Amino acid sequence: MLATTFAALGDGTRLAVVTRLSRGEATMGELAAPHRVSLPAMTKHVGVLVDAGLVSRRKVGRTVVCSLRPEAFTEVQTWLGDLTTYWNTTIDRLEDLLRGSDDEH
């Protein structure tokens, strides 16, 4: 799932769509407008995000409204948290090592 999420977010337009949807729902037209892409092209981009489980869409009359699925980002958040813990621990060990070598000189 993590690889699918990052693959979906690896495109600049799709990343911008997720960023936009983090502020609230939007129609396909609203999502397409800043990118100067056609509605069919935006439909494909949103389809990738829907397939990855990051976005949901629903019809309201003839309009398609998209929204973010924040729970879909839990795995990414956990992964980033684990990496942060790893790097903080590694940096702490490096600092300890450097302090130790300073004490020897």
Biopython code that builds the backbone (N, CA, C, O; Angstrom):
import numpy as np
from Bio.PDB.StructureBuilder import StructureBuilder

atoms = [
    (1, "MET", "N", (0.820, -1.201, 0.000)),
    (1, "MET", "CA", (0.000, 0.000, 0.000)),
    (1, "MET", "C", (0.861, 1.262, 0.000)),
    (1, "MET", "O", (0.534, 2.231, -0.685)),
    (2, "LEU", "N", (1.949, 1.260, 0.754)),
    (2, "LEU", "CA", (2.818, 2.429, 0.831)),
    (2, "LEU", "C", (3.395, 2.771, -0.542)),
    (2, "LEU", "O", (3.455, 3.941, -0.919)),
    (3, "ALA", "N", (3.816, 1.755, -1.284)),
    (3, "ALA", "CA", (4.359, 1.988, -2.625)),
    (3, "ALA", "C", (3.290, 2.575, -3.549)),
    (3, "ALA", "O", (3.583, 3.460, -4.353)),
    (4, "THR", "N", (2.061, 2.089, -3.437)),
    (4, "THR", "CA", (0.959, 2.610, -4.244)),
    (4, "THR", "C", (0.689, 4.071, -3.902)),
    (4, "THR", "O", (0.442, 4.887, -4.790)),
    (5, "THR", "N", (0.736, 4.395, -2.621)),
    (5, "THR", "CA", (0.511, 5.771, -2.172)),
    (5, "THR", "C", (1.575, 6.691, -2.759)),
    (5, "THR", "O", (1.257, 7.742, -3.316)),
    (6, "PHE", "N", (2.836, 6.293, -2.633)),
    (6, "PHE", "CA", (3.910, 7.149, -3.139)),
    (6, "PHE", "C", (3.902, 7.230, -4.666)),
    (6, "PHE", "O", (4.248, 8.266, -5.234)),
    (7, "ALA", "N", (3.513, 6.158, -5.324)),
    (7, "ALA", "CA", (3.407, 6.201, -6.786)),
    (7, "ALA", "C", (2.334, 7.201, -7.206)),
    (7, "ALA", "O", (2.518, 7.963, -8.155)),
    (8, "ALA", "N", (1.215, 7.190, -6.491)),
    (8, "ALA", "CA", (0.123, 8.121, -6.806)),
    (8, "ALA", "C", (0.547, 9.559, -6.539)),
    (8, "ALA", "O", (0.185, 10.463, -7.293)),
    (9, "LEU", "N", (1.308, 9.777, -5.476)),
    (9, "LEU", "CA", (1.732, 11.131, -5.118)),
    (9, "LEU", "C", (2.965, 11.584, -5.888)),
    (9, "LEU", "O", (3.379, 12.739, -5.779)),
    (10, "GLY", "N", (3.552, 10.681, -6.665)),
    (10, "GLY", "CA", (4.771, 10.992, -7.404)),
    (10, "GLY", "C", (4.568, 11.933, -8.579)),
    (10, "GLY", "O", (5.541, 12.403, -9.169)),
    (11, "ASP", "N", (3.347, 12.208, -8.917)),
    (11, "ASP", "CA", (3.038, 13.133, -10.006)),
    (11, "ASP", "C", (2.694, 14.495, -9.400)),
    (11, "ASP", "O", (1.910, 14.573, -8.454)),
    (12, "GLY", "N", (3.268, 15.551, -9.934)),
    (12, "GLY", "CA", (3.063, 16.891, -9.394)),
    (12, "GLY", "C", (1.610, 17.337, -9.377)),
    (12, "GLY", "O", (1.167, 17.978, -8.424)),
    (13, "THR", "N", (0.869, 17.004, -10.419)),
    (13, "THR", "CA", (-0.543, 17.398, -10.465)),
    (13, "THR", "C", (-1.325, 16.682, -9.372)),
    (13, "THR", "O", (-2.138, 17.296, -8.680)),
    (14, "ARG", "N", (-1.078, 15.385, -9.216)),
    (14, "ARG", "CA", (-1.804, 14.633, -8.188)),
    (14, "ARG", "C", (-1.416, 15.103, -6.782)),
    (14, "ARG", "O", (-2.264, 15.161, -5.891)),
    (15, "LEU", "N", (-0.164, 15.431, -6.587)),
    (15, "LEU", "CA", (0.269, 15.956, -5.291)),
    (15, "LEU", "C", (-0.432, 17.283, -5.000)),
    (15, "LEU", "O", (-0.854, 17.537, -3.872)),
    (16, "ALA", "N", (-0.549, 18.121, -6.023)),
    (16, "ALA", "CA", (-1.252, 19.401, -5.861)),
    (16, "ALA", "C", (-2.738, 19.182, -5.568)),
    (16, "ALA", "O", (-3.332, 19.931, -4.792)),
    (17, "VAL", "N", (-3.334, 18.176, -6.176)),
    (17, "VAL", "CA", (-4.747, 17.859, -5.919)),
    (17, "VAL", "C", (-4.925, 17.459, -4.456)),
    (17, "VAL", "O", (-5.860, 17.920, -3.802)),
    (18, "VAL", "N", (-4.045, 16.612, -3.938)),
    (18, "VAL", "CA", (-4.135, 16.195, -2.534)),
    (18, "VAL", "C", (-3.956, 17.405, -1.618)),
    (18, "VAL", "O", (-4.674, 17.557, -0.630)),
    (19, "THR", "N", (-2.998, 18.259, -1.953)),
    (19, "THR", "CA", (-2.780, 19.473, -1.161)),
    (19, "THR", "C", (-4.039, 20.336, -1.164)),
    (19, "THR", "O", (-4.451, 20.839, -0.119)),
    (20, "ARG", "N", (-4.649, 20.508, -2.335)),
    (20, "ARG", "CA", (-5.880, 21.296, -2.432)),
    (20, "ARG", "C", (-7.003, 20.673, -1.621)),
    (20, "ARG", "O", (-7.727, 21.377, -0.918)),
    (21, "LEU", "N", (-7.151, 19.354, -1.713)),
    (21, "LEU", "CA", (-8.234, 18.677, -1.004)),
    (21, "LEU", "C", (-8.017, 18.673, 0.504)),
    (21, "LEU", "O", (-8.964, 18.459, 1.261)),
    (22, "SER", "N", (-6.798, 18.903, 0.947)),
    (22, "SER", "CA", (-6.560, 18.987, 2.393)),
    (22, "SER", "C", (-7.242, 20.210, 2.996)),
    (22, "SER", "O", (-7.400, 20.304, 4.213)),
    (23, "ARG", "N", (-7.646, 21.148, 2.136)),
    (23, "ARG", "CA", (-8.369, 22.340, 2.597)),
    (23, "ARG", "C", (-9.885, 22.171, 2.495)),
    (23, "ARG", "O", (-10.633, 23.042, 2.939)),
    (24, "GLY", "N", (-10.345, 21.064, 1.919)),
    (24, "GLY", "CA", (-11.777, 20.819, 1.806)),
    (24, "GLY", "C", (-12.142, 20.235, 0.452)),
    (24, "GLY", "O", (-11.308, 20.149, -0.449)),
    (25, "GLU", "N", (-13.397, 19.838, 0.324)),
    (25, "GLU", "CA", (-13.891, 19.237, -0.917)),
    (25, "GLU", "C", (-13.735, 20.182, -2.095)),
    (25, "GLU", "O", (-13.661, 21.400, -1.933)),
    (26, "ALA", "N", (-13.688, 19.593, -3.286)),
    (26, "ALA", "CA", (-13.610, 20.388, -4.513)),
    (26, "ALA", "C", (-14.229, 19.594, -5.661)),
    (26, "ALA", "O", (-14.216, 18.363, -5.666)),
    (27, "THR", "N", (-14.761, 20.318, -6.614)),
    (27, "THR", "CA", (-15.295, 19.677, -7.825)),
    (27, "THR", "C", (-14.142, 19.392, -8.771)),
    (27, "THR", "O", (-13.040, 19.917, -8.609)),
    (28, "MET", "N", (-14.410, 18.563, -9.750)),
    (28, "MET", "CA", (-13.394, 18.255, -10.759)),
    (28, "MET", "C", (-12.957, 19.531, -11.480)),
    (28, "MET", "O", (-11.771, 19.717, -11.755)),
    (29, "GLY", "N", (-13.906, 20.397, -11.781)),
    (29, "GLY", "CA", (-13.570, 21.657, -12.443)),
    (29, "GLY", "C", (-12.655, 22.522, -11.597)),
    (29, "GLY", "O", (-11.712, 23.125, -12.109)),
    (30, "GLU", "N", (-12.935, 22.583, -10.294)),
    (30, "GLU", "CA", (-12.088, 23.361, -9.386)),
    (30, "GLU", "C", (-10.691, 22.770, -9.293)),
    (30, "GLU", "O", (-9.708, 23.502, -9.175)),
    (31, "LEU", "N", (-10.603, 21.455, -9.346)),
    (31, "LEU", "CA", (-9.293, 20.810, -9.291)),
    (31, "LEU", "C", (-8.512, 21.009, -10.587)),
    (31, "LEU", "O", (-7.290, 21.159, -10.566)),
    (32, "ALA", "N", (-9.217, 21.009, -11.706)),
    (32, "ALA", "CA", (-8.556, 21.130, -13.004)),
    (32, "ALA", "C", (-8.093, 22.552, -13.301)),
    (32, "ALA", "O", (-7.054, 22.745, -13.932)),
    (33, "ALA", "N", (-8.843, 23.535, -12.857)),
    (33, "ALA", "CA", (-8.597, 24.936, -13.244)),
    (33, "ALA", "C", (-7.164, 25.424, -13.044)),
    (33, "ALA", "O", (-6.601, 25.984, -13.985)),
    (34, "PRO", "N", (-6.540, 25.250, -11.888)),
    (34, "PRO", "CA", (-5.197, 25.806, -11.714)),
    (34, "PRO", "C", (-4.122, 25.105, -12.544)),
    (34, "PRO", "O", (-3.016, 25.622, -12.701)),
    (35, "HIS", "N", (-4.451, 23.932, -13.070)),
    (35, "HIS", "CA", (-3.446, 23.148, -13.803)),
    (35, "HIS", "C", (-3.599, 23.246, -15.314)),
    (35, "HIS", "O", (-2.793, 22.708, -16.073)),
    (36, "ARG", "N", (-4.632, 23.931, -15.727)),
    (36, "ARG", "CA", (-4.911, 24.056, -17.167)),
    (36, "ARG", "C", (-4.930, 22.701, -17.855)),
    (36, "ARG", "O", (-4.364, 22.521, -18.933)),
    (37, "VAL", "N", (-5.598, 21.751, -17.203)),
    (37, "VAL", "CA", (-5.781, 20.437, -17.812)),
    (37, "VAL", "C", (-7.265, 20.241, -18.087)),
    (37, "VAL", "O", (-8.118, 20.854, -17.445)),
    (38, "SER", "N", (-7.553, 19.389, -19.037)),
    (38, "SER", "CA", (-8.945, 19.112, -19.381)),
    (38, "SER", "C", (-9.609, 18.306, -18.261)),
    (38, "SER", "O", (-8.933, 17.697, -17.432)),
    (39, "LEU", "N", (-10.926, 18.314, -18.253)),
    (39, "LEU", "CA", (-11.651, 17.503, -17.279)),
    (39, "LEU", "C", (-11.344, 16.013, -17.439)),
    (39, "LEU", "O", (-11.186, 15.320, -16.433)),
    (40, "PRO", "N", (-11.253, 15.491, -18.682)),
    (40, "PRO", "CA", (-10.878, 14.075, -18.808)),
    (40, "PRO", "C", (-9.484, 13.779, -18.221)),
    (40, "PRO", "O", (-9.284, 12.729, -17.611)),
    (41, "ALA", "N", (-8.530, 14.691, -18.402)),
    (41, "ALA", "CA", (-7.194, 14.485, -17.836)),
    (41, "ALA", "C", (-7.253, 14.512, -16.311)),
    (41, "ALA", "O", (-6.611, 13.695, -15.652)),
    (42, "MET", "N", (-8.022, 15.448, -15.744)),
    (42, "MET", "CA", (-8.151, 15.515, -14.288)),
    (42, "MET", "C", (-8.876, 14.278, -13.760)),
    (42, "MET", "O", (-8.557, 13.782, -12.680)),
    (43, "THR", "N", (-9.846, 13.785, -14.518)),
    (43, "THR", "CA", (-10.550, 12.568, -14.125)),
    (43, "THR", "C", (-9.576, 11.403, -14.002)),
    (43, "THR", "O", (-9.690, 10.588, -13.087)),
    (44, "LYS", "N", (-8.624, 11.325, -14.920)),
    (44, "LYS", "CA", (-7.608, 10.262, -14.849)),
    (44, "LYS", "C", (-6.717, 10.439, -13.616)),
    (44, "LYS", "O", (-6.423, 9.471, -12.915)),
    (45, "HIS", "N", (-6.292, 11.672, -13.356)),
    (45, "HIS", "CA", (-5.453, 11.922, -12.176)),
    (45, "HIS", "C", (-6.204, 11.553, -10.895)),
    (45, "HIS", "O", (-5.659, 10.877, -10.022)),
    (46, "VAL", "N", (-7.440, 11.995, -10.791)),
    (46, "VAL", "CA", (-8.240, 11.694, -9.601)),
    (46, "VAL", "C", (-8.482, 10.188, -9.503)),
    (46, "VAL", "O", (-8.501, 9.636, -8.403)),
    (47, "GLY", "N", (-8.667, 9.523, -10.636)),
    (47, "GLY", "CA", (-8.846, 8.071, -10.644)),
    (47, "GLY", "C", (-7.664, 7.342, -10.018)),
    (47, "GLY", "O", (-7.847, 6.373, -9.281)),
    (48, "VAL", "N", (-6.457, 7.804, -10.309)),
    (48, "VAL", "CA", (-5.260, 7.204, -9.709)),
    (48, "VAL", "C", (-5.289, 7.389, -8.191)),
    (48, "VAL", "O", (-4.961, 6.470, -7.440)),
    (49, "LEU", "N", (-5.684, 8.582, -7.749)),
    (49, "LEU", "CA", (-5.762, 8.863, -6.312)),
    (49, "LEU", "C", (-6.857, 8.041, -5.644)),
    (49, "LEU", "O", (-6.692, 7.587, -4.511)),
    (50, "VAL", "N", (-7.971, 7.848, -6.341)),
    (50, "VAL", "CA", (-9.063, 7.020, -5.817)),
    (50, "VAL", "C", (-8.595, 5.567, -5.722)),
    (50, "VAL", "O", (-8.818, 4.910, -4.705)),
    (51, "ASP", "N", (-7.947, 5.063, -6.774)),
    (51, "ASP", "CA", (-7.451, 3.680, -6.775)),
    (51, "ASP", "C", (-6.448, 3.441, -5.656)),
    (51, "ASP", "O", (-6.368, 2.338, -5.116)),
    (52, "ALA", "N", (-5.681, 4.473, -5.307)),
    (52, "ALA", "CA", (-4.705, 4.363, -4.214)),
    (52, "ALA", "C", (-5.373, 4.508, -2.855)),
    (52, "ALA", "O", (-4.728, 4.318, -1.824)),
    (53, "GLY", "N", (-6.660, 4.843, -2.845)),
    (53, "GLY", "CA", (-7.396, 4.976, -1.601)),
    (53, "GLY", "C", (-7.215, 6.313, -0.901)),
    (53, "GLY", "O", (-7.613, 6.465, 0.254)),
    (54, "LEU", "N", (-6.621, 7.284, -1.583)),
    (54, "LEU", "CA", (-6.317, 8.573, -0.964)),
    (54, "LEU", "C", (-7.460, 9.576, -1.077)),
    (54, "LEU", "O", (-7.581, 10.487, -0.258)),
    (55, "VAL", "N", (-8.293, 9.400, -2.095)),
    (55, "VAL", "CA", (-9.357, 10.358, -2.399)),
    (55, "VAL", "C", (-10.647, 9.590, -2.635)),
    (55, "VAL", "O", (-10.628, 8.465, -3.134)),
    (56, "SER", "N", (-11.756, 10.197, -2.279)),
    (56, "SER", "CA", (-13.057, 9.634, -2.634)),
    (56, "SER", "C", (-13.774, 10.654, -3.515)),
    (56, "SER", "O", (-13.502, 11.853, -3.453)),
    (57, "ARG", "N", (-14.681, 10.157, -4.323)),
    (57, "ARG", "CA", (-15.471, 11.061, -5.166)),
    (57, "ARG", "C", (-16.918, 10.604, -5.136)),
    (57, "ARG", "O", (-17.222, 9.419, -4.998)),
    (58, "ARG", "N", (-17.797, 11.586, -5.269)),
    (58, "ARG", "CA", (-19.226, 11.287, -5.279)),
    (58, "ARG", "C", (-19.902, 12.254, -6.236)),
    (58, "ARG", "O", (-19.417, 13.357, -6.487)),
    (59, "LYS", "N", (-21.024, 11.814, -6.757)),
    (59, "LYS", "CA", (-21.781, 12.667, -7.672)),
    (59, "LYS", "C", (-22.841, 13.430, -6.898)),
    (59, "LYS", "O", (-23.568, 12.869, -6.077)),
    (60, "VAL", "N", (-22.909, 14.709, -7.177)),
    (60, "VAL", "CA", (-23.966, 15.569, -6.657)),
    (60, "VAL", "C", (-24.622, 16.162, -7.894)),
    (60, "VAL", "O", (-24.136, 17.140, -8.463)),
    (61, "GLY", "N", (-25.734, 15.556, -8.304)),
    (61, "GLY", "CA", (-26.346, 15.929, -9.576)),
    (61, "GLY", "C", (-25.418, 15.523, -10.707)),
    (61, "GLY", "O", (-25.079, 14.348, -10.853)),
    (62, "ARG", "N", (-25.010, 16.501, -11.505)),
    (62, "ARG", "CA", (-24.094, 16.223, -12.617)),
    (62, "ARG", "C", (-22.649, 16.552, -12.255)),
    (62, "ARG", "O", (-21.747, 16.409, -13.081)),
    (63, "THR", "N", (-22.438, 16.984, -11.039)),
    (63, "THR", "CA", (-21.109, 17.405, -10.602)),
    (63, "THR", "C", (-20.436, 16.302, -9.792)),
    (63, "THR", "O", (-21.073, 15.653, -8.962)),
    (64, "VAL", "N", (-19.145, 16.096, -10.038)),
    (64, "VAL", "CA", (-18.364, 15.146, -9.251)),
    (64, "VAL", "C", (-17.592, 15.935, -8.203)),
    (64, "VAL", "O", (-16.824, 16.839, -8.530)),
    (65, "VAL", "N", (-17.806, 15.582, -6.938)),
    (65, "VAL", "CA", (-17.150, 16.247, -5.820)),
    (65, "VAL", "C", (-16.125, 15.283, -5.225)),
    (65, "VAL", "O", (-16.430, 14.119, -4.967)),
    (66, "CYS", "N", (-14.922, 15.774, -5.015)),
    (66, "CYS", "CA", (-13.828, 14.954, -4.490)),
    (66, "CYS", "C", (-13.479, 15.391, -3.073)),
    (66, "CYS", "O", (-13.592, 16.566, -2.723)),
    (67, "SER", "N", (-13.057, 14.432, -2.276)),
    (67, "SER", "CA", (-12.600, 14.752, -0.926)),
    (67, "SER", "C", (-11.449, 13.821, -0.555)),
    (67, "SER", "O", (-11.310, 12.721, -1.088)),
    (68, "LEU", "N", (-10.649, 14.294, 0.359)),
    (68, "LEU", "CA", (-9.498, 13.542, 0.841)),
    (68, "LEU", "C", (-9.955, 12.483, 1.830)),
    (68, "LEU", "O", (-10.922, 12.691, 2.562)),
    (69, "ARG", "N", (-9.275, 11.365, 1.856)),
    (69, "ARG", "CA", (-9.519, 10.312, 2.839)),
    (69, "ARG", "C", (-8.338, 10.319, 3.806)),
    (69, "ARG", "O", (-7.382, 9.569, 3.611)),
    (70, "PRO", "N", (-8.387, 11.154, 4.845)),
    (70, "PRO", "CA", (-7.232, 11.319, 5.724)),
    (70, "PRO", "C", (-6.754, 10.019, 6.365)),
    (70, "PRO", "O", (-5.562, 9.860, 6.626)),
    (71, "GLU", "N", (-7.666, 9.097, 6.618)),
    (71, "GLU", "CA", (-7.263, 7.828, 7.221)),
    (71, "GLU", "C", (-6.318, 7.038, 6.326)),
    (71, "GLU", "O", (-5.572, 6.186, 6.806)),
    (72, "ALA", "N", (-6.349, 7.318, 5.035)),
    (72, "ALA", "CA", (-5.472, 6.626, 4.093)),
    (72, "ALA", "C", (-4.011, 7.018, 4.279)),
    (72, "ALA", "O", (-3.118, 6.328, 3.789)),
    (73, "PHE", "N", (-3.763, 8.106, 4.974)),
    (73, "PHE", "CA", (-2.395, 8.580, 5.161)),
    (73, "PHE", "C", (-1.771, 8.066, 6.452)),
    (73, "PHE", "O", (-0.635, 8.420, 6.770)),
    (74, "THR", "N", (-2.491, 7.239, 7.200)),
    (74, "THR", "CA", (-1.989, 6.709, 8.466)),
    (74, "THR", "C", (-0.708, 5.905, 8.261)),
    (74, "THR", "O", (0.243, 6.044, 9.030)),
    (75, "GLU", "N", (-0.681, 5.070, 7.235)),
    (75, "GLU", "CA", (0.502, 4.249, 6.968)),
    (75, "GLU", "C", (1.712, 5.123, 6.645)),
    (75, "GLU", "O", (2.822, 4.838, 7.093)),
    (76, "VAL", "N", (1.502, 6.181, 5.872)),
    (76, "VAL", "CA", (2.591, 7.108, 5.551)),
    (76, "VAL", "C", (3.078, 7.793, 6.824)),
    (76, "VAL", "O", (4.283, 7.920, 7.046)),
    (77, "GLN", "N", (2.149, 8.227, 7.649)),
    (77, "GLN", "CA", (2.502, 8.897, 8.896)),
    (77, "GLN", "C", (3.318, 7.966, 9.799)),
    (77, "GLN", "O", (4.306, 8.397, 10.393)),
    (78, "THR", "N", (2.919, 6.710, 9.907)),
    (78, "THR", "CA", (3.647, 5.744, 10.715)),
    (78, "THR", "C", (5.044, 5.527, 10.160)),
    (78, "THR", "O", (6.018, 5.500, 10.913)),
    (79, "TRP", "N", (5.145, 5.374, 8.857)),
    (79, "TRP", "CA", (6.436, 5.153, 8.199)),
    (79, "TRP", "C", (7.370, 6.341, 8.432)),
    (79, "TRP", "O", (8.546, 6.165, 8.752)),
    (80, "LEU", "N", (6.838, 7.541, 8.269)),
    (80, "LEU", "CA", (7.646, 8.739, 8.500)),
    (80, "LEU", "C", (8.053, 8.860, 9.971)),
    (80, "LEU", "O", (9.166, 9.289, 10.276)),
    (81, "GLY", "N", (7.163, 8.486, 10.865)),
    (81, "GLY", "CA", (7.487, 8.504, 12.292)),
    (81, "GLY", "C", (8.625, 7.558, 12.616)),
    (81, "GLY", "O", (9.526, 7.898, 13.383)),
    (82, "ASP", "N", (8.583, 6.356, 12.025)),
    (82, "ASP", "CA", (9.660, 5.385, 12.234)),
    (82, "ASP", "C", (10.986, 5.917, 11.696)),
    (82, "ASP", "O", (12.025, 5.762, 12.337)),
    (83, "LEU", "N", (10.953, 6.541, 10.524)),
    (83, "LEU", "CA", (12.179, 7.120, 9.957)),
    (83, "LEU", "C", (12.706, 8.250, 10.828)),
    (83, "LEU", "O", (13.913, 8.368, 11.038)),
    (84, "THR", "N", (11.815, 9.068, 11.326)),
    (84, "THR", "CA", (12.218, 10.182, 12.188)),
    (84, "THR", "C", (12.891, 9.648, 13.447)),
    (84, "THR", "O", (13.925, 10.166, 13.869)),
    (85, "THR", "N", (12.312, 8.624, 14.041)),
    (85, "THR", "CA", (12.901, 8.012, 15.233)),
    (85, "THR", "C", (14.291, 7.467, 14.915)),
    (85, "THR", "O", (15.234, 7.675, 15.679)),
    (86, "TYR", "N", (14.415, 6.776, 13.797)),
    (86, "TYR", "CA", (15.709, 6.221, 13.385)),
    (86, "TYR", "C", (16.751, 7.326, 13.240)),
    (86, "TYR", "O", (17.850, 7.223, 13.785)),
    (87, "TRP", "N", (16.406, 8.384, 12.503)),
    (87, "TRP", "CA", (17.388, 9.443, 12.257)),
    (87, "TRP", "C", (17.708, 10.216, 13.522)),
    (87, "TRP", "O", (18.859, 10.606, 13.723)),
    (88, "ASN", "N", (16.738, 10.446, 14.373)),
    (88, "ASN", "CA", (17.020, 11.125, 15.642)),
    (88, "ASN", "C", (17.977, 10.311, 16.503)),
    (88, "ASN", "O", (18.902, 10.853, 17.109)),
    (89, "THR", "N", (17.742, 8.996, 16.550)),
    (89, "THR", "CA", (18.630, 8.111, 17.309)),
    (89, "THR", "C", (20.028, 8.108, 16.703)),
    (89, "THR", "O", (21.020, 8.162, 17.430)),
    (90, "THR", "N", (20.110, 8.045, 15.394)),
    (90, "THR", "CA", (21.405, 8.029, 14.709)),
    (90, "THR", "C", (22.166, 9.331, 14.949)),
    (90, "THR", "O", (23.369, 9.311, 15.208)),
    (91, "ILE", "N", (21.479, 10.437, 14.866)),
    (91, "ILE", "CA", (22.115, 11.742, 15.094)),
    (91, "ILE", "C", (22.566, 11.872, 16.543)),
    (91, "ILE", "O", (23.643, 12.400, 16.820)),
    (92, "ASP", "N", (21.738, 11.387, 17.470)),
    (92, "ASP", "CA", (22.123, 11.412, 18.887)),
    (92, "ASP", "C", (23.394, 10.599, 19.111)),
    (92, "ASP", "O", (24.288, 11.034, 19.837)),
    (93, "ARG", "N", (23.480, 9.421, 18.491)),
    (93, "ARG", "CA", (24.679, 8.583, 18.637)),
    (93, "ARG", "C", (25.891, 9.268, 18.033)),
    (93, "ARG", "O", (26.985, 9.207, 18.595)),
    (94, "LEU", "N", (25.706, 9.918, 16.898)),
    (94, "LEU", "CA", (26.805, 10.644, 16.266)),
    (94, "LEU", "C", (27.275, 11.788, 17.157)),
    (94, "LEU", "O", (28.476, 11.996, 17.329)),
    (95, "GLU", "N", (26.330, 12.524, 17.719)),
    (95, "GLU", "CA", (26.699, 13.609, 18.637)),
    (95, "GLU", "C", (27.480, 13.073, 19.831)),
    (95, "GLU", "O", (28.477, 13.666, 20.242)),
    (96, "ASP", "N", (27.028, 11.951, 20.386)),
    (96, "ASP", "CA", (27.736, 11.340, 21.512)),
    (96, "ASP", "C", (29.151, 10.941, 21.103)),
    (96, "ASP", "O", (30.107, 11.164, 21.845)),
    (97, "LEU", "N", (29.272, 10.361, 19.937)),
    (97, "LEU", "CA", (30.578, 9.947, 19.429)),
    (97, "LEU", "C", (31.500, 11.153, 19.254)),
    (97, "LEU", "O", (32.666, 11.122, 19.649)),
    (98, "LEU", "N", (30.957, 12.216, 18.657)),
    (98, "LEU", "CA", (31.760, 13.424, 18.430)),
    (98, "LEU", "C", (32.145, 14.081, 19.753)),
    (98, "LEU", "O", (33.268, 14.563, 19.897)),
    (99, "ARG", "N", (31.251, 14.107, 20.696)),
    (99, "ARG", "CA", (31.573, 14.646, 22.010)),
    (99, "ARG", "C", (32.672, 13.828, 22.668)),
    (99, "ARG", "O", (33.582, 14.371, 23.293)),
    (100, "GLY", "N", (32.572, 12.532, 22.519)),
    (100, "GLY", "CA", (33.582, 11.624, 23.085)),
    (100, "GLY", "C", (34.942, 11.849, 22.464)),
    (100, "GLY", "O", (35.953, 11.800, 23.164)),
    (101, "SER", "N", (34.991, 12.099, 21.147)),
    (101, "SER", "CA", (36.285, 12.334, 20.498)),
    (101, "SER", "C", (36.826, 13.693, 20.866)),
    (101, "SER", "O", (38.043, 13.879, 20.894)),
    (102, "ASP", "N", (35.943, 14.671, 21.156)),
    (102, "ASP", "CA", (36.404, 15.984, 21.615)),
    (102, "ASP", "C", (37.033, 15.869, 22.991)),
    (102, "ASP", "O", (38.016, 16.550, 23.285)),
    (103, "ASP", "N", (36.468, 15.003, 23.846)),
    (103, "ASP", "CA", (36.988, 14.829, 25.203)),
    (103, "ASP", "C", (38.390, 14.210, 25.188)),
    (103, "ASP", "O", (39.195, 14.461, 26.084)),
    (104, "GLU", "N", (38.673, 13.400, 24.163)),
    (104, "GLU", "CA", (39.970, 12.725, 24.079)),
    (104, "GLU", "C", (41.071, 13.661, 23.636)),
    (104, "GLU", "O", (42.240, 13.370, 23.890)),
    (105, "HIS", "N", (40.761, 14.771, 22.987)),
    (105, "HIS", "CA", (41.797, 15.676, 22.463)),
    (105, "HIS", "C", (42.064, 16.806, 23.369)),
    (105, "HIS", "O", (42.907, 17.652, 23.069)),
]
sb = StructureBuilder()
sb.init_structure("model")
sb.init_model(0)
sb.init_chain("A")
sb.init_seg("    ")
for serial, (resi, resn, name, xyz) in enumerate(atoms, 1):
    if name == "N":
        sb.init_residue(resn, " ", resi, " ")
    sb.init_atom(name, np.array(xyz, "f"), 0.0, 1.0, " ", f" {name:<3s}", serial, name[0])
structure = sb.get_structure()
